Amino acid sequence: MMKRIYLIGILLMWICVSAIYAQKASKYRVYLSDKNETTYRLDQPETFLSQRAIDRRVRQQLPIDSTDLPVNATYLNIIKQKGVEIVNCSKWNNTVLVQTRDESLMEQVSSLPFVVKMRKVWVEPDSIPARNKDRKKQIKKDVEKTEHYYGDAFRQIAVHNGDSLHVAGFKGEGMQIAVIDAGFYNVDVIPMFKRLKLLGTRDFVNPNSDIYEENTHGMMVLSCMAANQPKVMVGTAPEASYWLLRSEDNDTEQPVEEDYWAAAVEFADSVGVDVLNTSLGYHEFDNKVDNYRYRDLNGHVSLMSNTASMIADKGMVLVCSAGNSGSKTWKKITPPGDAENVITVGALTRDLINANFSSLGDTTDGRVKPDVMAVGVYSSVSGVDGLPSHGNGTSFASPTFCGLVACFWQSCPHLTAKEVVQAIIHSADRLDYPDNVFGYGISDVWKAYKENKR
C-alpha cells in the first residue's frame, strides 16, 4: 500500500513538473524601489566601471551618481530564491529582467517589499527559424574595384564634408564606437571588414548564439562606418574601434528588446565607449496593448528612450535612426529617437531630397526632431556576399553620420558629449529655420571642426 502511495506521489509530481514545462516561458521587467545597503560605493567606481569609463567622466567633469551603482545584489538573490531566472539588469533604470515558466512565481516576486511594479515584456514564440550554417560559402572572392578611394560611398560622406576631416587625419583612430543592432551576419568573413578594429561582441538576446549567424541588418549598418577596403568601400570611421552588441530579436517584436538594449548601452558605458549607433526603433509590438502613442514621445515613457536620455550625462554620444514610418500610418519618429541630448538622423536621397519614408518630428514636449539628415536612399552598404550593395532606410543614414561624429570628436577631444551634439546641430544648414521633416538640416562636420578646434 505504501509503495502504491509513493508511486502515485511520484506520478503526480511528474505531472505537475511536466505541466509547468509545457507552459511557454515569459519574461518580466521588475522595477525596484531603491539601492539601499548596496556593497558598492560611489567613491570606488573602479569596482563597477572600467578605467576608460572613469577617465571619460573625469575629462568631462561628470559626476558618478546613484544610477551608476549596480542593482542591489541582496534584492537579486531574494528574487532568485523565488524560483525565477535573472536574465539581466538595468542599473540606470533600477530594473531586473526575469524569466519563468511558472507565472504563479511572479505573484511572490510582486509581493516583495522592494518591488514597485512589474510588467510582462516577452512570451516565448512558437518557433525560431534555423540559422544558416553555410553562410561563409556566400562570400564572393572577385571584387571589382572603382577609381575612387571610398568606392560608391563617396557621396554619402562628401555631403557632410567628411572627406575633408579624413584628409586632415581624423578617421576615428582612438575612438570607440558601440553598434547596437540585430546581428552581424558574415562580418567575420567579409573582406571589407578584414581591417576592422574589433574590441569584442556581446549578444544580450541569446548569449549562446553566434552573433555572425544572426540578422544581416547590423552588418550593413556597420559597413557604413567600418568598411575599409579602398576602391571597393570605405566607411565614415574606418580607423575607429568597435564593439558589436546585439539587442534586437528579429524573431519577435516585444518590449523585452528595450531591456536588452538598456543592458547593451550600460555595458558600452562600463567599458568606456565614446559613441553609440543604434538603427533600431520601437512603437508597435506583436501585442498591440504594448504599442506607444504620440503622447509617449517625450524622451522618458519608453524604457529605451529614458535610457537614451541619460547617455550624454555619462559622457557618450548616441546617434540613432529617426525611423521609416514617414509614409505609413504612424509617420512619427520612433523611440529612442525622441530622447534628449541624442542625435536623431533622418534620411535623404543622394540629391538631398527628404526620403518619403523618413519619420517626422517633433517630440511631444516640443523639441525639434529629427536633429539632422544624412543619405539613406540607395546608401552604399556591404551585401551578405561581401560585395558592395545598396540599401534604403534611416538605418543607414544614422551610422553614416555616426562615424563622422566620432571623427569630429576625435578632432575636438576637449568637447563634452553635450557640446558635441550642439556643435553638430550648429553646423547644419537649416539651423535658423528647423522643421519636423529636415530638423536642423545637413550638418557640415568640417565646418564644426573649424569652429571648435583649439
C-alpha positions in Angstrom: 0.0 0.0 0.0 2.8 2.4 1.0 4.6 1.6 -2.3 1.5 2.4 -4.3 1.0 5.8 -2.5 4.7 6.6 -3.1 4.4 5.8 -6.8 1.2 7.9 -7.1 3.0 10.8 -5.4 5.9 10.5 -7.9 3.4 10.4 -10.8 1.6 13.5 -9.5 4.9 15.4 -9.1 5.9 14.4 -12.6 2.6 15.6 -14.0 3.0 19.0 -12.2 6.5 19.5 -13.4 5.5 18.5 -16.9 2.6 20.9 -16.8 5.0 23.8 -15.8 7.4 23.0 -18.6 4.6 22.7 -21.1 3.9 26.4 -20.4 5.6 29.0 -22.5 8.4 30.9 -20.9 7.7 34.5 -20.0 9.9 37.4 -19.1 9.0 40.2 -16.7 10.5 43.6 -16.1 10.6 44.2 -12.4 11.0 47.7 -11.1 12.9 48.1 -7.7 12.4 50.8 -5.1 16.0 51.6 -4.2 19.6 50.6 -4.0 19.8 50.7 -0.2 22.6 48.8 1.6 24.5 48.2 -1.6 28.0 46.9 -1.2 29.2 49.3 -3.9 30.4 52.9 -3.2 30.5 56.0 -5.4 34.0 56.8 -4.2 35.2 53.4 -5.5 33.9 53.4 -9.1 36.7 51.1 -10.3 34.6 48.2 -8.9 31.8 48.7 -11.5 33.3 50.9 -14.2 36.4 50.4 -16.4 39.3 53.0 -16.0 38.5 54.2 -19.5 34.9 54.9 -18.5 36.0 56.7 -15.3 38.5 58.8 -17.3 35.8 59.8 -19.7 33.7 61.1 -16.8 36.6 62.9 -15.3 37.6 64.5 -18.5 34.0 65.9 -19.0 33.6 66.7 -15.3 30.6 64.5 -15.0 29.6 63.0 -11.6 29.3 59.3 -10.9 25.9 59.1 -9.2 23.5 56.5 -7.7 22.3 55.5 -11.2 25.7 54.1 -11.9 25.6 51.8 -8.9 24.8 48.2 -9.8 21.3 46.8 -8.8 21.2 45.7 -5.2 22.7 42.2 -5.1 20.7 41.3 -2.0 17.4 42.0 -3.8 18.6 39.9 -6.8 19.3 37.0 -4.5 15.9 37.2 -2.9 14.2 37.4 -6.3 16.2 34.4 -7.5 15.2 32.4 -4.4 11.6 32.6 -5.6 12.5 30.2 -8.4 12.8 32.6 -11.3 15.8 33.2 -13.5 17.6 36.5 -13.6 18.3 37.4 -17.2 19.8 40.9 -16.9 19.5 44.2 -15.0 19.5 47.9 -15.8 21.2 49.9 -13.1 20.3 53.2 -14.7 16.5 52.3 -14.5 16.9 50.1 -11.4 15.1 47.2 -13.1 15.6 43.5 -13.3 14.6 41.2 -16.2 13.5 37.8 -15.0 12.3 34.6 -16.8 10.0 31.8 -15.7 7.7 29.1 -17.0 5.6 29.2 -13.8 3.8 32.5 -13.7 2.5 31.9 -10.2 6.0 32.6 -9.0 5.7 36.2 -10.2 2.9 36.8 -7.6 5.5 36.0 -5.0 8.0 38.4 -6.6 5.4 41.1 -6.9 4.7 40.9 -3.1 8.4 41.6 -2.1 8.6 44.9 -0.2 11.3 46.4 -2.5 9.3 45.6 -5.8 7.5 48.7 -7.0 5.8 47.2 -10.0 6.4 44.7 -12.8 5.4 44.2 -16.4 5.3 41.2 -18.7 7.6 42.0 -21.7 8.1 38.7 -23.5 6.3 35.5 -24.3 8.2 32.6 -25.9 7.5 32.3 -29.6 6.2 29.0 -31.1 9.3 28.5 -33.1 12.6 30.1 -34.1 13.9 29.9 -37.7 17.1 27.9 -38.1 20.3 29.9 -38.8 22.3 29.5 -41.9 25.3 27.3 -41.0 26.7 27.6 -44.6 26.8 31.3 -44.5 30.5 31.6 -45.3 30.0 30.0 -48.6 28.1 33.1 -49.8 31.3 35.2 -49.9 32.5 36.3 -53.4 36.2 36.5 -53.9 36.3 38.5 -57.1 35.6 42.2 -56.2 35.5 44.8 -58.8 37.4 48.0 -57.8 36.4 51.5 -58.6 38.6 54.6 -59.3 37.5 56.3 -56.1 39.1 55.6 -52.7 35.7 55.4 -51.0 34.1 53.4 -53.8 30.4 54.2 -54.1 30.3 55.5 -50.6 31.9 58.8 -51.5 28.6 60.8 -52.0 27.2 59.9 -48.5 30.5 61.1 -46.9 31.1 64.2 -49.0 27.6 65.5 -48.3 28.9 66.4 -44.8 32.4 67.3 -45.9 33.5 64.2 -44.0 36.2 63.5 -46.6 37.9 66.8 -45.5 38.0 65.5 -41.9 39.6 62.3 -43.2 42.2 64.2 -45.3 43.1 66.1 -42.1 43.9 62.9 -40.4 40.7 62.3 -38.5 39.4 58.8 -39.4 38.3 57.7 -35.9 41.5 56.4 -34.5 41.4 56.1 -30.7 37.6 56.4 -30.7 35.4 53.6 -29.5 32.0 53.0 -31.2 29.3 50.6 -30.0 27.0 49.3 -32.7 23.7 48.1 -31.1 21.8 46.1 -33.6 20.1 42.8 -34.7 23.1 40.7 -35.6 26.3 41.0 -37.7 25.9 38.4 -40.4 29.2 37.3 -42.0 31.2 40.3 -40.6 33.9 37.8 -39.6 34.5 36.7 -43.2 33.6 39.8 -45.4 36.8 41.3 -46.9 35.9 44.9 -46.3 35.9 44.2 -42.5 39.3 42.5 -42.6 40.9 45.6 -41.1 38.1 46.0 -38.5 39.4 47.0 -35.1 37.1 44.7 -33.1 37.1 45.2 -29.3 34.5 42.4 -28.7 31.0 41.2 -29.2 28.0 40.6 -26.8 24.6 39.1 -27.5 22.0 40.3 -25.0 19.2 38.4 -26.7 20.9 35.0 -26.7 24.3 34.9 -25.1 24.9 31.4 -26.6 24.3 32.5 -30.2 26.9 33.0 -33.0 26.5 36.7 -33.5 27.8 36.3 -37.1 24.9 33.9 -37.9 22.3 36.4 -36.8 20.5 39.1 -38.8 22.1 40.9 -41.8 21.0 44.4 -40.6 23.8 45.1 -38.2 26.4 44.0 -40.8 25.0 46.5 -43.3 24.9 49.2 -40.6 28.4 48.5 -39.6 29.7 48.8 -43.1 28.6 52.4 -43.4 31.2 53.2 -40.7 33.8 50.5 -40.5 34.2 49.3 -44.1 37.9 49.7 -45.0 38.6 48.3 -48.4 40.0 51.1 -50.6 38.4 51.5 -54.0 35.7 49.0 -53.0 34.1 50.6 -50.0 35.5 52.8 -47.2 33.1 54.0 -44.4 33.0 57.1 -42.3 35.1 56.0 -39.4 37.4 53.3 -40.8 40.1 53.6 -38.1 37.7 53.6 -35.0 37.5 50.6 -32.7 34.2 48.8 -32.4 32.0 46.8 -30.0 29.3 44.8 -31.7 26.3 44.4 -29.5 23.1 42.5 -30.3 19.8 43.7 -28.6 17.2 43.2 -31.4 15.4 39.9 -31.5 14.3 39.7 -35.1 12.1 36.7 -34.5 9.6 38.6 -32.5 8.7 42.3 -31.7 8.2 42.6 -28.0 9.1 45.2 -25.3 11.8 43.0 -23.8 14.0 44.3 -26.6 14.2 47.6 -24.8 15.5 45.7 -21.7 18.2 44.1 -23.9 19.0 47.5 -25.4 19.4 49.2 -22.0 21.7 46.4 -20.9 23.8 46.9 -24.1 24.0 50.6 -23.5 25.1 50.2 -19.9 27.7 47.6 -20.9 29.0 50.1 -23.5 29.3 52.8 -20.8 31.1 50.4 -18.4 33.8 49.5 -20.9 34.4 53.1 -21.9 32.7 53.6 -25.3 32.6 57.1 -26.7 29.9 57.0 -29.4 27.0 54.6 -30.0 24.9 53.9 -33.0 21.5 52.3 -32.9 19.5 51.8 -36.1 16.6 50.4 -34.1 13.2 51.9 -33.1 10.0 50.6 -31.5 6.5 51.9 -31.4 4.5 48.8 -32.5 4.7 45.4 -30.9 3.2 41.9 -31.5 0.8 42.6 -28.7 -1.0 45.8 -29.6 -1.6 46.6 -26.0 2.1 47.4 -25.7 2.1 50.0 -28.6 3.3 53.5 -27.9 1.1 56.6 -28.6 2.1 60.0 -29.9 1.9 61.5 -26.4 4.5 59.0 -25.2 7.2 60.6 -27.4 8.7 62.8 -24.6 12.0 61.0 -24.2 11.1 59.2 -21.0 8.0 57.0 -21.4 9.8 54.3 -23.3 12.4 52.4 -21.3 14.7 52.7 -24.3 14.2 56.5 -24.6 14.6 57.0 -20.8 17.9 55.2 -21.0 19.0 57.1 -24.1 18.2 60.4 -22.4 20.9 59.5 -19.8 23.6 58.7 -22.2 25.1 62.2 -22.7 25.2 62.6 -18.9 27.5 59.6 -18.8 29.8 61.3 -21.4 28.8 59.4 -24.5 27.0 60.4 -27.7 24.2 58.4 -29.1 23.4 58.6 -32.8 20.1 56.9 -33.8 17.8 56.5 -36.7 14.6 58.5 -36.9 12.6 55.6 -38.2 11.0 54.6 -41.5 7.4 55.5 -40.8 7.1 58.7 -42.7 4.8 57.2 -45.4 3.0 54.9 -43.1 0.1 55.4 -40.7 2.3 56.2 -37.7 4.5 58.7 -39.6 6.4 59.9 -36.4 9.9 59.2 -35.0 10.2 56.0 -33.0 11.8 55.6 -29.6 14.7 56.2 -28.8 14.6 58.9 -31.4 12.6 61.1 -29.0 15.3 61.0 -26.4 17.0 64.1 -25.0 20.6 65.1 -25.9 20.9 62.5 -28.7 21.4 62.9 -32.5 18.4 61.6 -34.3 19.0 61.2 -38.0 16.5 61.3 -40.9 17.1 60.1 -44.4 17.9 62.0 -47.7 18.2 60.9 -51.3 21.6 61.4 -52.9 20.1 64.6 -54.4 19.5 65.8 -50.9 15.7 65.5 -51.1 14.0 64.1 -48.0 13.0 60.4 -48.3 9.3 59.9 -48.1 9.7 57.1 -45.6 11.8 59.2 -43.2 9.9 59.6 -39.9 8.8 63.0 -38.8 9.1 65.0 -35.6 8.7 66.8 -33.3 8.6 65.4 -29.8 5.6 65.7 -27.6 7.4 68.3 -25.4 8.3 70.4 -28.5 11.9 69.5 -29.2 13.0 69.5 -32.9 13.3 66.1 -34.4 14.9 64.7 -36.4 18.1 66.6 -35.5 19.9 66.2 -38.8 19.7 64.4 -42.1 22.0 62.0 -44.0 21.9 59.9 -47.1 19.5 57.0 -46.5 18.3 56.2 -50.0 20.5 54.0 -52.2 23.1 54.1 -49.4 26.3 52.3 -50.1 26.5 49.2 -47.8 28.0 45.7 -47.8 26.0 42.8 -49.1 25.9 39.4 -47.5 28.3 38.2 -50.2 30.9 40.8 -49.2 30.4 42.8 -52.4 29.2 46.5 -52.4 25.5 46.8 -52.4 22.8 49.4 -51.6 20.1 49.8 -49.0 17.3 52.2 -48.1 16.4 53.5 -44.6 17.2 55.8 -41.8 19.0 52.7 -40.5 21.9 53.6 -42.9 21.7 57.4 -42.6 22.3 57.0 -38.9 25.6 55.0 -39.0 26.9 57.0 -41.9 26.6 60.1 -39.8 27.6 58.4 -36.6 31.1 57.6 -38.0 31.5 61.3 -38.8 30.5 62.3 -35.3 33.3 60.0 -34.0 35.8 61.6 -36.3 34.7 65.1 -35.4 35.0 64.3 -31.7 38.5 62.8 -32.4 39.4 66.2 -33.9 38.0 68.2 -30.9 38.6 65.9 -27.9 38.2 68.8 -25.5 34.4 68.9 -26.1 31.9 67.2 -23.8 29.2 64.8 -25.2 26.6 67.5 -25.0 28.9 70.0 -26.6 29.4 67.6 -29.5 25.7 67.3 -30.0 25.3 71.1 -30.0 28.3 71.6 -32.3 26.8 69.2 -34.8 23.5 71.0 -34.8 25.1 74.4 -35.1 26.9 73.3 -38.2 23.7 72.3 -40.0 22.3 74.3 -43.0 18.8 74.9 -41.5 19.9 76.0 -38.1 17.8 79.2 -38.2 14.6 77.6 -39.5 14.3 73.9 -38.4 11.2 71.9 -39.1 9.8 68.5 -38.4 10.9 67.0 -41.7 14.6 68.0 -42.0 15.2 69.0 -38.4 18.2 71.4 -38.5 19.2 70.0 -41.9 22.5 68.7 -43.2 25.4 69.1 -40.8 28.9 70.0 -42.1 31.4 68.3 -39.9 34.3 70.1 -41.4 32.7 73.4 -40.5 32.1 72.1 -37.0 35.7 71.2 -36.7 36.9 74.6 -37.8 34.6 76.4 -35.4 35.5 74.2 -32.4 39.2 73.3 -32.8 41.9 74.6 -30.5 
